[in-house]
Amino acid sequence: MTSPRVLVSLGLVALGSSLHAQTLVEYAFTSSSTAVTASGANVTTTPFARGAGLSSVTLSNGAGFPSANSIFVTSAQVNEAISATSTDWLGFTISATTGNVLNLSGLSFYYAYTNTSGTISGSATFDVRSSVDNYATSISSFTIDVANSTTPNWTLASIGLTAAPYQNLQSVSFRIFLNDGANESGNSQLRLDTVTLTGVSAAPVPEPASAAVLAGLCGLGLAAARRRRTA
């Protein structure tokens, strides 16, 4: 006969496997606003935000991925060195609703660079950080060559977030810090599109100690049932 503890463990595994990752929030910039395009269950989200170092953001039609709009800032705005205190960033905040926690699985977005005139060279950086450590360290960083092209060459950035710091969260913010070196051209742009965070927001799974208590209660229930059958 399978022990109550094993039954409880199997139940927790089944619960975890049933919580398939979903889109928790997505910003596809399909309109002229930075509002959320899609969101999952049990979450609250914010519009796509900008740091104080970015005086403006623009959404342009016909230059997005896979289509429609993308959000961009001009190169003249993103010369601040990337650090926890940099104000040259784009990002968002997501929170679990009451009684739930966030268990993240991944963050992805498309990035590109365009230039409308002039000759430039070098690279642009898209550095991803989070409020988990107050933006102190880079989760992942992506670079793209600065090119003389009016057509975006979209590249997919994909980041796994299954590590412990990104589980059982009440709220988390992500920021994509931008920098393109010494290029100060107002004619060139750093672009983002289809920013997607995946995972689940659900009631927390019991800790091992709680599971042991539950297993003990199951054992007592089974023992009582056996005594009743014997009687």
GUKENU-847668 format. One record per atom (N, C-alpha, C): residue in one letter; atom name; x, y, z. Coordinates in pm, whole numbers, plus 50000, padded with zeros to 5 digits. Layout:
BEGIN
a CA X Y Z $
...
//
This chain:
BEGIN
m N 50085 49881 50000 $
m CA 50000 50000 50000 $
m C 50089 50125 50000 $
t N 50054 50226 49921 $
t CA 50132 50349 49916 $
t C 50111 50429 50043 $
s N 50219 50480 50102 $
s CA 50208 50552 50229 $
s C 50141 50687 50208 $
p N 50077 50743 50315 $
p CA 50014 50874 50304 $
p C 50113 50982 50262 $
r N 50239 50974 50315 $
r CA 50339 51075 50279 $
r C 50366 51074 50130 $
v N 50377 50954 50073 $
v CA 50400 50943 49930 $
v C 50280 50995 49853 $
l N 50160 50964 49902 $
l CA 50039 51013 49836 $
l C 50035 51165 49834 $
v N 50072 51226 49948 $
v CA 50075 51372 49953 $
v C 50178 51427 49857 $
s N 50298 51365 49855 $
s CA 50403 51411 49764 $
s C 50359 51401 49619 $
l N 50294 51289 49586 $
l CA 50245 51273 49450 $
l C 50140 51378 49418 $
g N 50058 51411 49518 $
g CA 49956 51513 49496 $
g C 50016 51649 49469 $
l N 50123 51684 49544 $
l CA 50190 51812 49521 $
l C 50255 51817 49385 $
v N 50317 51706 49344 $
v CA 50378 51701 49211 $
v C 50271 51718 49104 $
a N 50159 51652 49122 $
a CA 50050 51663 49025 $
a C 49998 51806 49018 $
l N 49988 51872 49138 $
l CA 49944 52010 49140 $
l C 50041 52099 49064 $
g N 50172 52081 49091 $
g CA 50272 52163 49023 $
g C 50269 52142 48873 $
s N 50255 52016 48829 $
s CA 50257 51989 48685 $
s C 50132 52038 48616 $
s N 50024 52059 48694 $
s CA 49900 52104 48632 $
s C 49901 52254 48608 $
l N 49996 52325 48671 $
l CA 50003 52470 48656 $
l C 50095 52505 48541 $
h N 50048 52485 48420 $
h CA 50130 52510 48302 $
h C 50155 52660 48287 $
a N 50276 52693 48243 $
a CA 50311 52833 48222 $
a C 50218 52896 48120 $
q N 50180 53018 48148 $
q CA 50094 53095 48059 $
q C 50154 53233 48040 $
t N 50095 53310 47951 $
t CA 50136 53449 47935 $
t C 50080 53529 48051 $
l N 50168 53577 48136 $
l CA 50125 53659 48249 $
l C 50099 53802 48205 $
v N 50183 53853 48115 $
v CA 50159 53986 48060 $
v C 50234 53997 47927 $
e N 50175 54069 47834 $
e CA 50240 54093 47705 $
e C 50211 54234 47659 $
y N 50315 54294 47602 $
y CA 50305 54427 47543 $
y C 50341 54413 47395 $
a N 50240 54416 47309 $
a CA 50263 54399 47166 $
a C 50261 54531 47091 $
f N 50224 54640 47161 $
f CA 50224 54774 47101 $
f C 50147 54777 46969 $
t N 50029 54718 46972 $
t CA 49948 54712 46850 $
t C 49867 54839 46827 $
s N 49866 54928 46924 $
s CA 49794 55054 46909 $
s C 49891 55169 46935 $
s N 49838 55285 46962 $
s CA 49924 55402 46985 $
s C 49953 55423 47134 $
s N 49930 55322 47218 $
s CA 49955 55336 47361 $
s C 50051 55227 47408 $
t N 50099 55243 47532 $
t CA 50188 55144 47591 $
t C 50114 55054 47690 $
a N 49983 55044 47676 $
a CA 49901 54963 47765 $
a C 49928 54814 47745 $
v N 49888 54734 47844 $
v CA 49899 54589 47835 $
v C 49814 54539 47719 $
t N 49871 54449 47639 $
t CA 49796 54390 47527 $
t C 49722 54265 47571 $
a N 49786 54183 47655 $
a CA 49724 54060 47705 $
a C 49779 54031 47844 $
s N 49695 53973 47931 $
s CA 49741 53936 48064 $
s C 49674 53807 48108 $
g N 49740 53735 48198 $
g CA 49690 53608 48247 $
g C 49600 53625 48368 $
a N 49567 53511 48430 $
a CA 49479 53510 48546 $
a C 49556 53548 48672 $
n N 49485 53609 48765 $
n CA 49536 53636 48900 $
n C 49654 53731 48904 $
v N 49658 53828 48813 $
v CA 49765 53927 48813 $
v C 49710 54067 48791 $
t N 49784 54165 48839 $
t CA 49761 54305 48803 $
t C 49889 54356 48740 $
t N 49877 54443 48641 $
t CA 49993 54487 48564 $
t C 49989 54638 48544 $
t N 50101 54693 48500 $
t CA 50111 54836 48472 $
t C 50134 54856 48322 $
p N 50103 54974 48269 $
p CA 50146 55005 48132 $
p C 50297 55000 48122 $
f N 50349 54986 48002 $
f CA 50493 54986 47980 $
f C 50547 55123 48016 $
a N 50646 55127 48106 $
a CA 50691 55253 48163 $
a C 50828 55292 48110 $
r N 50870 55415 48138 $
r CA 51002 55464 48100 $
r C 51068 55531 48219 $
g N 51202 55524 48224 $
g CA 51276 55590 48329 $
g C 51284 55739 48306 $
a N 51322 55811 48411 $
a CA 51327 55957 48404 $
a C 51429 56008 48303 $
g N 51526 55924 48268 $
g CA 51627 55966 48170 $
g C 51577 55968 48027 $
l N 51461 55908 48003 $
l CA 51404 55906 47869 $
l C 51294 56012 47862 $
s N 51321 56117 47790 $
s CA 51227 56228 47785 $
s C 51100 56192 47710 $
s N 51108 56093 47622 $
s CA 50989 56053 47547 $
s C 51010 55914 47488 $
v N 50900 55849 47460 $
v CA 50902 55724 47384 $
v C 50804 55740 47268 $
t N 50828 55666 47163 $
t CA 50745 55678 47043 $
t C 50703 55540 46996 $
l N 50580 55529 46949 $
l CA 50534 55407 46885 $
l C 50513 55438 46737 $
s N 50580 55360 46652 $
s CA 50573 55387 46509 $
s C 50502 55275 46436 $
n N 50420 55310 46341 $
n CA 50345 55213 46264 $
n C 50430 55153 46152 $
g N 50412 55024 46127 $
g CA 50478 54959 46014 $
g C 50620 54917 46041 $
a N 50667 54927 46167 $
a CA 50805 54889 46196 $
a C 50811 54803 46321 $
g N 50713 54713 46336 $
g CA 50709 54627 46453 $
g C 50734 54482 46419 $
f N 50729 54397 46524 $
f CA 50742 54254 46501 $
f C 50633 54181 46578 $
p N 50553 54099 46514 $
p CA 50564 54061 46373 $
p C 50506 54164 46276 $
s N 50427 54259 46329 $
s CA 50370 54361 46241 $
s C 50327 54479 46327 $
a N 50269 54577 46265 $
a CA 50216 54695 46332 $
a C 50326 54773 46403 $
n N 50299 54819 46527 $
n CA 50387 54915 46591 $
n C 50501 54853 46669 $
s N 50601 54935 46698 $
s CA 50703 54901 46797 $
s C 50732 55028 46877 $
i N 50787 55009 46997 $
i CA 50822 55124 47080 $
i C 50970 55154 47062 $
f N 51006 55283 47056 $
f CA 51147 55315 47042 $
f C 51182 55445 47111 $
v N 51311 55460 47142 $
v CA 51366 55585 47192 $
v C 51481 55624 47101 $
t N 51508 55754 47090 $
t CA 51617 55799 47004 $
t C 51751 55782 47077 $
s N 51856 55766 47000 $
s CA 51988 55743 47057 $
s C 52035 55856 47145 $
a N 51986 55978 47119 $
a CA 52030 56093 47198 $
a C 51989 56079 47345 $
q N 51897 55986 47377 $
q CA 51847 55972 47513 $
q C 51917 55864 47595 $
v N 52001 55780 47533 $
v CA 52047 55659 47602 $
v C 52200 55650 47608 $
n N 52264 55754 47658 $
n CA 52409 55755 47669 $
n C 52456 55735 47813 $
e N 52363 55720 47906 $
e CA 52400 55698 48046 $
e C 52453 55557 48063 $
a N 52563 55541 48138 $
a CA 52620 55409 48162 $
a C 52518 55321 48234 $
i N 52509 55195 48194 $
i CA 52413 55103 48254 $
i C 52456 55066 48395 $
s N 52364 55084 48490 $
s CA 52390 55049 48630 $
s C 52255 55044 48701 $
a N 52257 55005 48828 $
a CA 52133 54997 48906 $
a C 52063 55131 48915 $
t N 52138 55240 48906 $
t CA 52079 55373 48922 $
t C 52054 55445 48790 $
s N 52085 55379 48678 $
s CA 52060 55442 48548 $
s C 51911 55471 48532 $
t N 51881 55582 48469 $
t CA 51741 55619 48445 $
t C 51701 55600 48299 $
d N 51791 55541 48219 $
d CA 51761 55516 48077 $
d C 51708 55374 48061 $
w N 51580 55354 48094 $
w CA 51525 55219 48088 $
w C 51379 55220 48044 $
l N 51335 55105 47996 $
l CA 51194 55077 47967 $
l C 51156 54952 48045 $
g N 51034 54945 48097 $
g CA 50999 54827 48175 $
g C 50857 54826 48226 $
f N 50831 54734 48320 $
f CA 50694 54715 48370 $
f C 50697 54647 48506 $
t N 50582 54649 48574 $
t CA 50564 54582 48703 $
t C 50444 54490 48695 $
i N 50455 54373 48758 $
i CA 50344 54279 48765 $
i C 50331 54230 48908 $
s N 50207 54212 48954 $
s CA 50180 54167 49090 $
s C 50077 54055 49088 $
a N 50089 53964 49185 $
a CA 49987 53860 49202 $
a C 49871 53917 49282 $
t N 49750 53873 49251 $
t CA 49634 53916 49328 $
t C 49635 53849 49465 $
t N 49551 53897 49554 $
t CA 49547 53848 49692 $
t C 49528 53696 49697 $
g N 49613 53630 49777 $
g CA 49604 53485 49794 $
g C 49685 53406 49693 $
n N 49755 53476 49603 $
n CA 49834 53408 49500 $
n C 49978 53457 49503 $
v N 50066 53380 49438 $
v CA 50206 53420 49420 $
v C 50245 53398 49275 $
l N 50348 53470 49233 $
l CA 50400 53457 49098 $
l C 50510 53352 49094 $
n N 50501 53260 49001 $
n CA 50608 53166 48972 $
n C 50643 53183 48825 $
l N 50755 53247 48798 $
l CA 50790 53288 48661 $
l C 50863 53177 48588 $
s N 50852 53179 48456 $
s CA 50924 53082 48374 $
s C 51013 53148 48270 $
g N 50975 53265 48218 $
g CA 51059 53326 48117 $
g C 51016 53466 48077 $
l N 51110 53540 48024 $
l CA 51086 53674 47970 $
l C 51145 53678 47830 $
s N 51070 53732 47736 $
s CA 51120 53743 47599 $
s C 51078 53877 47539 $
f N 51155 53923 47442 $
f CA 51119 54043 47368 $
f C 51201 54047 47240 $
y N 51155 54126 47145 $
y CA 51230 54148 47022 $
y C 51296 54286 47031 $
y N 51419 54295 46983 $
y CA 51490 54423 46986 $
y C 51552 54450 46850 $
a N 51570 54579 46821 $
a CA 51624 54618 46689 $
a C 51680 54759 46698 $
y N 51751 54796 46593 $
y CA 51810 54929 46582 $
y C 51783 54981 46442 $
t N 51743 55108 46433 $
t CA 51724 55169 46302 $
t C 51790 55306 46299 $
n N 51824 55349 46179 $
n CA 51886 55478 46159 $
n C 51831 55539 46031 $
t N 51784 55663 46043 $
t CA 51719 55725 45927 $
t C 51814 55805 45839 $
s N 51929 55846 45895 $
s CA 52025 55922 45813 $
s C 52160 55928 45886 $
g N 52265 55961 45811 $
g CA 52397 55973 45869 $
g C 52471 55840 45870 $
t N 52599 55846 45898 $
t CA 52684 55727 45905 $
t C 52730 55707 46049 $
i N 52699 55594 46105 $
i CA 52732 55565 46244 $
i C 52789 55425 46256 $
s N 52852 55394 46369 $
s CA 52906 55261 46389 $
s C 52905 55230 46539 $
g N 52931 55103 46572 $
g CA 52932 55063 46713 $
g C 52821 54964 46741 $
s N 52775 54961 46866 $
s CA 52669 54867 46905 $
s C 52581 54929 47012 $
a N 52461 54875 47022 $
a CA 52366 54916 47125 $
a C 52343 54800 47220 $
t N 52317 54831 47348 $
t CA 52300 54729 47450 $
t C 52162 54737 47512 $
f N 52102 54619 47532 $
f CA 51974 54605 47600 $
f C 51999 54515 47721 $
d N 52005 54573 47839 $
d CA 52045 54502 47960 $
d C 51925 54483 48053 $
v N 51892 54358 48085 $
v CA 51771 54326 48161 $
v C 51805 54306 48309 $
r N 51732 54376 48396 $
r CA 51749 54364 48540 $
r C 51611 54364 48607 $
s N 51608 54327 48736 $
s CA 51479 54319 48805 $
s C 51487 54376 48945 $
s N 51370 54397 49003 $
s CA 51361 54448 49139 $
s C 51395 54343 49243 $
v N 51414 54217 49203 $
v CA 51448 54111 49298 $
v C 51573 54147 49377 $
d N 51673 54209 49311 $
d CA 51792 54254 49382 $
d C 51812 54405 49365 $
n N 51699 54474 49346 $
n CA 51700 54619 49329 $
n C 51786 54662 49210 $
y N 51779 54583 49103 $
y CA 51845 54611 48975 $
y C 51998 54613 48985 $
a N 52051 54547 49086 $
a CA 52196 54551 49108 $
a C 52275 54473 49004 $
t N 52219 54362 48955 $
t CA 52293 54278 48861 $
t C 52213 54253 48734 $
s N 52284 54226 48629 $
s CA 52221 54197 48500 $
s C 52173 54052 48496 $
i N 52048 54032 48458 $
i CA 51997 53897 48436 $
i C 52051 53845 48304 $
s N 52046 53930 48203 $
s CA 52099 53896 48072 $
s C 52114 54025 47992 $
s N 52213 54027 47904 $
s CA 52240 54147 47826 $
s C 52252 54111 47678 $
f N 52198 54197 47593 $
f CA 52195 54171 47449 $
f C 52250 54292 47376 $
t N 52331 54267 47275 $
t CA 52387 54376 47195 $
t C 52349 54357 47048 $
i N 52344 54469 46980 $
i CA 52311 54465 46838 $
i C 52397 54570 46768 $
d N 52445 54538 46650 $
d CA 52526 54633 46575 $
d C 52444 54754 46535 $
v N 52506 54870 46548 $
v CA 52444 54993 46500 $
v C 52459 54993 46348 $
a N 52348 54998 46280 $
a CA 52351 54986 46134 $
a C 52282 55104 46068 $
n N 52325 55133 45946 $
n CA 52263 55240 45868 $
n C 52148 55182 45788 $
s N 52038 55157 45858 $
s CA 51923 55095 45792 $
s C 51794 55151 45850 $
t N 51700 55178 45763 $
t CA 51569 55225 45808 $
t C 51476 55107 45838 $
t N 51519 54986 45805 $
t CA 51437 54867 45829 $
t C 51490 54791 45950 $
p N 51408 54769 46054 $
p CA 51456 54699 46173 $
p C 51496 54555 46142 $
n N 51609 54512 46196 $
n CA 51652 54373 46186 $
n C 51622 54307 46320 $
w N 51498 54259 46337 $
w CA 51450 54214 46467 $
w C 51522 54088 46514 $
t N 51561 54088 46642 $
t CA 51628 53974 46705 $
t C 51552 53937 46832 $
l N 51534 53808 46855 $
l CA 51460 53762 46973 $
l C 51554 53747 47093 $
a N 51519 53808 47204 $
a CA 51587 53788 47332 $
a C 51498 53698 47417 $
s N 51556 53591 47471 $
s CA 51479 53496 47552 $
s C 51557 53466 47680 $
i N 51490 53480 47795 $
i CA 51555 53467 47925 $
i C 51476 53368 48010 $
g N 51542 53265 48064 $
g CA 51478 53173 48156 $
g C 51471 53230 48297 $
l N 51356 53212 48362 $
l CA 51337 53268 48496 $
l C 51285 53162 48594 $
t N 51335 53040 48581 $
t CA 51287 52932 48666 $
t C 51366 52919 48796 $
a N 51470 52998 48814 $
a CA 51551 52990 48936 $
a C 51471 53039 49056 $
a N 51516 53000 49175 $
a CA 51444 53028 49299 $
a C 51410 53176 49321 $
p N 51498 53271 49287 $
p CA 51463 53412 49314 $
p C 51338 53460 49241 $
y N 51295 53387 49138 $
y CA 51180 53430 49059 $
y C 51057 53342 49083 $
q N 51056 53274 49198 $
q CA 50942 53192 49238 $
q C 50882 53249 49367 $
n N 50751 53227 49384 $
n CA 50680 53268 49506 $
n C 50693 53417 49534 $
l N 50676 53497 49430 $
l CA 50685 53642 49444 $
l C 50546 53704 49454 $
q N 50536 53808 49534 $
q CA 50411 53885 49538 $
q C 50408 53988 49424 $
s N 50525 54043 49393 $
s CA 50535 54146 49289 $
s C 50678 54153 49239 $
v N 50694 54193 49114 $
v CA 50828 54208 49058 $
v C 50824 54309 48943 $
s N 50931 54384 48931 $
s CA 50946 54479 48819 $
s C 51066 54439 48735 $
f N 51052 54455 48605 $
f CA 51163 54432 48513 $
f C 51194 54561 48439 $
r N 51324 54587 48423 $
r CA 51368 54704 48347 $
r C 51469 54661 48241 $
i N 51454 54715 48122 $
i CA 51550 54693 48015 $
i C 51628 54823 48000 $
f N 51753 54821 48049 $
f CA 51837 54940 48044 $
f C 51901 54952 47905 $
l N 51905 55074 47854 $
l CA 51947 55099 47716 $
l C 52073 55184 47714 $
n N 52162 55150 47620 $
n CA 52283 55229 47601 $
n C 52336 55204 47461 $
d N 52385 55308 47396 $
d CA 52446 55288 47264 $
d C 52577 55362 47251 $
g N 52652 55366 47362 $
g CA 52784 55427 47357 $
g C 52779 55577 47333 $
a N 52863 55620 47241 $
a CA 52877 55763 47217 $
a C 52786 55815 47106 $
n N 52702 55730 47053 $
n CA 52614 55774 46945 $
n C 52504 55864 47002 $
e N 52501 55988 46962 $
e CA 52402 56082 47013 $
e C 52309 56131 46902 $
s N 52292 56052 46803 $
s CA 52210 56093 46689 $
s C 52062 56086 46722 $
g N 51992 56191 46691 $
g CA 51847 56190 46704 $
g C 51779 56119 46589 $
n N 51859 56076 46490 $
n CA 51802 56008 46374 $
n C 51803 55856 46389 $
s N 51862 55804 46496 $
s CA 51868 55659 46515 $
s C 51787 55619 46639 $
q N 51739 55497 46637 $
q CA 51645 55454 46740 $
q C 51676 55313 46790 $
l N 51658 55292 46921 $
l CA 51660 55160 46981 $
l C 51516 55116 46999 $
r N 51483 54998 46946 $
r CA 51343 54954 46939 $
r C 51318 54827 47020 $
l N 51196 54817 47074 $
l CA 51149 54697 47142 $
l C 51010 54662 47092 $
d N 50980 54532 47092 $
d CA 50845 54489 47056 $
d C 50815 54353 47118 $
t N 50687 54324 47133 $
t CA 50635 54195 47181 $
t C 50708 54148 47306 $
v N 50697 54228 47411 $
v CA 50758 54196 47541 $
v C 50663 54103 47616 $
t N 50709 53981 47649 $
t CA 50621 53879 47706 $
t C 50683 53815 47830 $
l N 50606 53812 47939 $
l CA 50648 53743 48061 $
l C 50557 53622 48081 $
t N 50618 53504 48101 $
t CA 50539 53381 48118 $
t C 50561 53322 48257 $
g N 50465 53240 48298 $
g CA 50468 53175 48428 $
g C 50327 53147 48474 $
v N 50307 53138 48605 $
v CA 50173 53119 48661 $
v C 50158 53208 48784 $
s N 50036 53247 48811 $
s CA 50001 53313 48936 $
s C 49892 53229 48999 $
a N 49924 53167 49113 $
a CA 49832 53075 49177 $
a C 49860 53070 49327 $
a N 49772 53002 49400 $
a CA 49793 52986 49544 $
a C 49925 52912 49567 $
p N 50000 52952 49670 $
p CA 50130 52888 49693 $
p C 50117 52740 49727 $
v N 50213 52659 49678 $
v CA 50219 52517 49710 $
v C 50270 52503 49854 $
p N 50212 52414 49936 $
p CA 50257 52400 50076 $
p C 50406 52370 50085 $
e N 50470 52428 50187 $
e CA 50610 52398 50215 $
e C 50624 52253 50263 $
p N 50745 52194 50257 $
p CA 50763 52056 50301 $
p C 50710 52028 50441 $
a N 50728 52123 50535 $
a CA 50679 52103 50671 $
a C 50527 52091 50673 $
s N 50462 52177 50593 $
s CA 50316 52171 50585 $
s C 50271 52042 50520 $
a N 50348 51997 50420 $
a CA 50315 51871 50354 $
a C 50326 51754 50451 $
a N 50426 51761 50541 $
a CA 50442 51653 50639 $
a C 50324 51649 50735 $
v N 50278 51768 50776 $
v CA 50159 51773 50862 $
v C 50039 51715 50790 $
l N 50025 51751 50660 $
l CA 49914 51698 50582 $
l C 49924 51547 50569 $
a N 50048 51499 50551 $
a CA 50067 51354 50542 $
a C 50027 51286 50672 $
g N 50063 51348 50786 $
g CA 50025 51291 50915 $
g C 49875 51286 50934 $
l N 49807 51392 50890 $
l CA 49661 51393 50900 $
l C 49600 51286 50812 $
c N 49658 51266 50693 $
c CA 49609 51159 50606 $
c C 49628 51023 50672 $
g N 49746 51008 50740 $
g CA 49771 50882 50808 $
g C 49672 50856 50918 $
l N 49639 50959 50996 $
l CA 49539 50943 51101 $
l C 49403 50908 51043 $
g N 49369 50971 50931 $
g CA 49241 50940 50866 $
g C 49236 50796 50819 $
l N 49346 50749 50760 $
l CA 49349 50611 50712 $
l C 49343 50513 50828 $
a N 49412 50545 50939 $
a CA 49408 50456 51055 $
a C 49270 50448 51113 $
a N 49202 50564 51120 $
a CA 49065 50563 51172 $
a C 48973 50483 51082 $
a N 48994 50495 50952 $
a CA 48910 50419 50859 $
a C 48932 50269 50876 $
r N 49060 50229 50898 $
r CA 49087 50086 50919 $
r C 49023 50034 51047 $
r N 49026 50117 51153 $
r CA 48964 50074 51278 $
r C 48814 50056 51262 $
r N 48754 50149 51185 $
r CA 48609 50136 51163 $
r C 48576 50010 51086 $
r N 48662 49977 50986 $
r CA 48636 49855 50909 $
r C 48652 49731 50997 $
t N 48755 49733 51086 $
t CA 48778 49620 51177 $
t C 48662 49601 51273 $
a N 48613 49714 51327 $
a CA 48498 49707 51418 $
a C 48376 49654 51347 $
//
